[in-house]
Amino acid sequence: MEREETAKEKDMTCLEHHAYPEERFSELEKCTICRESQVSTLLSMFGERQHLGFPSIFVYGHTGTGKTYVLETLLRKLELPSAFVNCVECCTPRLLFEQILDQLHQHCPAPENEFSSYERCDSLNDFVRLFTRGILKQSLEKETFYIVLDKAEVLREMDANLLPGFLRLQELTESNTTVLFLTEIVWETFRPNTGCFEPLILYFPDYSKVELQRILSSDYPREYPAEFYSSYINILLGVFYTVCRDIKELRHLAALNFPKFCEPVIKGEAKESDSHKLWKNIEPHLKRAMQTVYLREISSSQWERIQQEDRESSQLKGLSAHAHVELPYYSKFLLIAAYLASYNPARTDKRFFLKHHGKIKKTDFLKKHEKTSNHLLGPKPFPLDRLLAILYSIVDSRVAPTANIFSQISSLVTLQLLTLVGHDDQLDGPKYKCTVSLDFIRAVARTVNFDIVRYLYDFL
């Protein structure tokens, strides 16, 4: 703990060496939790406002590591002249050039100007000329102007001279300009073949579990104690950390499920310190949340509607509205096999599906470190050959791998009961995930007189 505090104090000491107001650094510290080291490094690269900056800086790291947020916060809090562009939105060089020029001249396309850009710019030569003229017009020749290109990997698919041009923009325009590239790929796969200036490279590592706990706990609602919300975040990360590290999605999950966590406290059924009762209440809710895989793909209102439908269906003791689908006989077994492949570890197939597997010691079969239910962690991808192997085992009569079977797999994917995982260019064949719930698959299994619970690893 003392070592962490020392490192933090060292980073903030580095921040204070720059000629910016001290109150801005305190704001930066509050806004960029667990990123003090990266902020300090960036400020060292920036130097003073009037100093000649580095021509280019390459910032990379996985999605959800704070690259875009830190740069936006840094430039906004320190009021540095800049242009921030998302390269995915600017699908052509012209859009990219014109958006940078619009931000340089503080021009905003609007109905009054017929949504036109400040100046038309079709090529890199035109951009260099117009950008140099704009720097002089805005009287920015004595301080550094920052161009931030987010999702910069898209530049590799544009004109061949675009990437080298931005890397040498300071030289071409003879102005104090720094270009920052934000991307998820490393510089070795980014480097153009035509030769270029090497940028300064800064890496944003993934947030650790402790850092995520600290960041998410800082969002606690003011009507509840910070310790209460921190214990909730600890439970949430215990479930979702292995499958999701994206800070935005974890924030969405935390906000979406917190009312359910507070429900026993509001009703007076439990105290804020009664963690066992609170966990028992939130556990089935988090299981349903895991089945959606990525909650950012649906809105909060849609999620609440799904929960309401599940509650109504459980009261009726029948299938949910999603389960009212007629499937062919073998499609039902295919879906059952897919569910078993998604929620059973591959090493258990021999025990469940091989008739003469011999004796397997329970101490060898059950791993001590497996403390979390596979149903709570969500479905795992499985290859096609494993699906067919399980299918042949659970169906009494031998089923040949005909085109009819493969077309039924495609139908299950179309019905969104299975999800195709991976890309078409993978050499090891397609992989799938089963997206149905336990209640759904048990109802399907009952229609073919198959006891699926006997074959599920979590129910041993």
N, C-alpha and C positions, 0 to 999 in steps of 0.2 A: 504493500500500500504506500509506503514511504517512497519507494522507487517510482511509482506512478506519479505521485505528487511532484517529485523532483523533476521528472521529464516534462510535466505540464508547466511548472514554473520556468523551466529553461525555454520552452517554446514561447511563452508569453514575454519573457525577457527579450527574446529575439524580435518580437513584434514591436516592442517599445523603442527599438533602435531606429525606427523609420520616422520620417518627419510628417506624421499624421496626428490629428487630435487624439488625446488619450481616451476620450469617451467613445470614440469610434471603435477602438480596440476592445473595450469592454462589451460593446454591442456585438462585435464579431465573435467574441468568446462565447456569448450566450447563444448565438445563432448557429455556430459551427461546432457543436458538441462532438468530441472524439475525433476531431479533424484539426486540432491545433498544430500538429507537426506539418501537415500539408499546407495550411494557411501560412505558417512561418516560412516554409520553403518558397512558396509562390511570391510572398512579399520580398524575399531575398532576391528572387529572380527579377521582380519588377524594379527594385531599386527606388530612387527618388523620382518624383514626377517629371523633373527636368532632365534626368539622366537619360542617356541613350540606352534603350532597352535591348534585350536579346531579340534577334530577328524572328525566332519561332520557338514555341514550347509545346512539347508533345505530352499530353496528359492521358493516361490510359488506366483501365480497371474494369471490373465486371459491372453489369448493370446494377443500380441500386447502391452504389458505393459513395455517392455524394459529389461526383465530379461536377455536374452541371449546377447543382445547388450551391456548392462552395464558390465557384467562379462567379455566378450571378450575385450572390451575397457580397462577395469581396468587391466587385466592381461597383455595386450599388451603394454599399456603406461608405466606401472611400471616395465615391463620386468621381470615378476615373472615366475619361472619355472613351467610349467603346461602342462596338457593334456586335450584337449577339445573334447568330444565325444558325438555324437548324437545317442541315444539308438535306435531310429527308424531304422537308417541305419545299426546298429549292431544287427541283428535279432537273433543271437546266442551268448551264453557266450564266445565262442572261438573268434569270431570277436571282441567282446567288449574288451577282455583281450589283444588281439594282437594289437589292435589299440592304446591302452594306452601304451603298451610297445614300439611300433613304435615311438610314440611322445616323450617318455622318452629318447630313444636313438637317436632321431632326424633322424629316418630312414624313407625313403619314397619309397614305392613300385614303381618300374619303369621297363621299358623293360630290362635294364642292369641286374637287379636281378630277372628277370622273374616274376615281380609283387609279389614277396614273402614277407612275414612278417619278422621282425627281428628274432623272435624265435617263434616256434610253442608252443601254450599254450592251453590245452584242459580243464583244471579244475581250481577251485579256489586255490587248494593247489599248483599247478604248478605256478599260477599267483603270489601268495604270495612269493614263493621262487625266481622266476625270477625278480619280482619287487624289492625285497630287494637287490638282487645282482646288479640290474641296478642302484639303488640309490647310492650304494657304488662306482660303476664303473664311474658314472658321477660326483662323488664328491659332491653330494647334501645332504649329511647327516647333514650338519650344517645349512641348510635353508629349509624353508617349500616348499614342492612340492604339487601343487594343481591339483586335478582331478575333472573336471567339467563334470557331466553326464546330458546332456540336454534331455528333454522328458523322465525324469526318471520314469514316471508311467509305462513304458514298462517293467521295471525290475520286477514288480509284477507278470508278466506272464512267467518269466523265472524260473530257478532253485530256489528252496526254500531257499538255503543257500547263494544266490547271494546278496540279499539286506542286510541281517544281516552282511555278510562278508565285504561289502563296508562301512557299518556304524562303523565297528570295525577294519578297515584296519590299522589305526595307531598302534593299539595294536598288531595286527597279524604280521605286518612287522617290528615293533619296529623302525619305522622311523618317521620323522617329516612330516607327510602327512595329508592333509585336503581334504576331499571329499565333493563337493558341488552338491546337487541335485536340478535341475531346473525342475519344473513341474507346471501344471495348477490345480492340486487337492490339498486338504488340508491334513495335516499330519495325522489326525484322520482316514482317509480312506486309508492312505498309510502304516500305522504302521503294521509290520509283527506280526504274532501271536506267533512266537517262542521266543520272547524277544530280545531286542536290546538296544543299547545305544541311548538315546534321543538326536537328533541333536539340534543345535541352529536354530531358525525359524525366517525367514525374509519375510515379505509380501510386494509385489509390487502392490499398488492400481492402479485402472484404471486412465488414464489421464482425468482430468476435461476438459471442453470445453475451458476454459481460457488457460490451459497448452497446449492443442492441437493447439490453435491459436498461441501461442508463438513458439512452435516447428516448425510448418509448415511455419510460417512467416519468420523464419530464413533461409529458402531455396530460398529466392526471387532472381530472375535473376538480374544480375548487371546492365543490360541495362534499368531497370525500377526502380522507387523509391520504397523504402521499404513500404511506406504508401499505395501505389497503390496495391501492392501484398497482403498486410495485409487486405485491404478491400475485395479483391477477396477471400481470405481464409475465411473471415467472412461470405460471401455469401455461399461458399461451405459447411462450417460447419452447417450453418443454414438449409441446405437441407439434408445433409448426416449424421449428428451427431446422430440422433435418431435411425438409422439403422446400423451404422458402427462406431466402436471405434478403429479399427485396424490402428495403425499409418502408417504401410507400405502401406496398401490399400488406405488410405486417401492421402498419398504422391503420389501414382500412379494416383489417381483421379485428384489431383491438377495439376500435370504435363500434364495430358492428355487433360484437359479442358481449361487450361490457354490460349492457342492460340486463342480459340474461344472468350474468354473474351476480349482479346486485339484487336480483329478484327475491331470494330468500331473506336478505337484509331488509328490504322494503316491506315485505309481508310480515316481518317480525319472527320468522321461523328460524333464523340463525343470527349470530353476532358477526361483526366484521372480522373478529379474530378466529372464528370457527372455520378453519381452512378445509377440514374434511367434508363438512356439509356443503360448502360452496363448491368444492370440486365435484362431488357427486351430482350436484345440480347442473353444472356446466358441461360435464363429460359427454352426455349424449348429444348435446347441442354442438359441441366441437367435432364429434364424429360426423354429423350431417354436414358441417362446414367443410370437412376434409373431402367429402364426396364431390363437392363442386370443383375441386382441384385448384382453380384460380378464381377467387371471388371478385377480382377486378373486372371479370368478363360480364358480371351482372350488376345491376344497381341494387341499392339497399332496399328499395321498395319491392323489387322482384324477389330478393332473398326472403323478405318478410312474408311475401305471398306464398312462396314455396313452403316456408315453415308452417303457415296457417293451413295449407292443403295437407301437409303431413299430419298435423294435429287432428284435423277433421277425419282423415282416412283412418288414423289409429283408433279414433272413437268408434268408427263404423266397423272396425276389425276387418277391413277388406283391403284390397289393393288401392294404391294411390292412383290419381288420374293418369299419371305417366305409365302405369303398369297395364292399362287397358289396351293391350296390343296382342293380336293373335299371331302366333309364331308357328311355323311348320315343326313337325316332330323332331327332326334332327337339329333344327335351329335352336330348340330349347336345350338340347344336350350340348350344343356348341357354346351357348351362353353360360351354361353351368360349368363347362370345362374352362372357359375363359375366366370366370369368377374364381375358380380354384387356383388357376395359374397366377392370377393377380394377387391373391391374398395368402397363398401358401409359399413358403420359401422353396426354391427349386430342390434343395437337398432332401426335402420331405417326400418327394414324389415316389421314391422307392418304397417307403413305408406304406403310403396310402394306396398306391395303384399297382404294385407288383405283387402277384399272388404268393410267390414263393421267395420272399425276400430274406428269409431266415430270421434269427432273433436279433433285435436291435436294442441295446441297452438304453434305458430311459435317460441315464446320466449323459450318454453320448448324444442322444437325440435332442434333448432340451438344453439349450445354451443358457448359462447363468446370466450373461449380460443382456439377454433379451427380456427387458422389463416392460416394454411398451407393446400394446396390442397392434398387430398388423392392420387391423381395421381402423385403428386410430391414426396410423401413419398414412393410410390411403393406399390405393391400388398401385402395384408395381408393373412395369412393362414386361412382356414375355414374348419369346419368338414364336413363329407360326408352327414350327415342328413340335414344340412342347405342347401347344394347344391341341394338335392332332393326336399326339401320344396319349394325353389325358382323355381325349374324346374316345379313342379306341378302347381305353381301359374301362370307362364307365358305361359304355353302350354294350349290351349283351351280344348282339350280332355284329359281325365284322363289317366295318364301313370302309369302302374303298375311297381313296382321295380323288374323287371325280370332280369335274367342273361344277357339278351341282353343289357339292360341299363348299367349294371356294366361292361360288356365287352367293351362298347363304352367309358366308363370312362378310362379304361386301354389303349384303343387305343389312346385317347387324350394325355395320359401321354407318350406313346411311341412316338407320333409325337412331343413331347416337347411343346405342347400347354398348358398342365397342368404339374405341378411339384408336386411330392409326397413329403410331408414335414414330418419329424419325423422318428421314428424308428419302427421296427416291434414289439418290445416288449411293446409298449405303450398300456395301457388298455382302453383309451378313444376313440379308433378308429382312422382311418387314417385321415390326414389333407392334403389339397391341396392348391396350389397357381396357379392363372392364369397368364401365362407369355406372353400373346399377347398384342399388342399395341392397343390404342384407335381406330386408323384408321382401323386396321385389324378387330376388333370386330364390328365396324360400317358397314364395307363392308359385313361381314357375316350376320349381322342383316338385312341388306337391302334385302338379298336373301330370307328371310322368312317374309318380311314385318313387322318387329318388330322395333319400335322406341326406341332404347336403351337409348338415351339421356334423355328421360322422367323419367327413372328409376335410374339415376345416381345422387348421393347425391351432387357431386361437381357442378352440373349444375342447382341446384335449384335456 
